[in-house]
C-alpha cells in the first residue's frame, strides 16, 4: 500500500514537472520566433513590442501561479496553456500578414 501511494505521488510530481517544462519550452520557442521576426523585418516594431509585452505578461502569470500554493493547479495550467496557444497563433498571424508598411 505504501509503495502504491509513493508511486502515485511520484508520478503526479513527474507529470506536473513535465507539463511545466513543456510550457517553458513553448514559451522559449515562441520568444525566439518573435525575436527572429523582428530581426528579419517580418514583424513591424509595433507588432514585435505587443507580442513581447504579451509574452512577458504570460511569463509573469506563470511564475506567480507557480509560486502561490507550491505549483500549478489544473485550472491554472489550462488557462496558461490556452493563453500560450493564443499568443502562438497571434505570432504566426503577425509573421505571415505581409505587413511591411513601416519600411
Buried (B, 14 or more C-beta within 10 A) or exposed (E): EEEEEEEEEEEEEEEBEEBBEEBEEBBEEBBEBBBEBBEEEBBBEEBBEBBBEBBEEBBEBBEEBBEEEEBBEEEBBEBBBEBBEEBBEBBEEBBEEEBEEEE
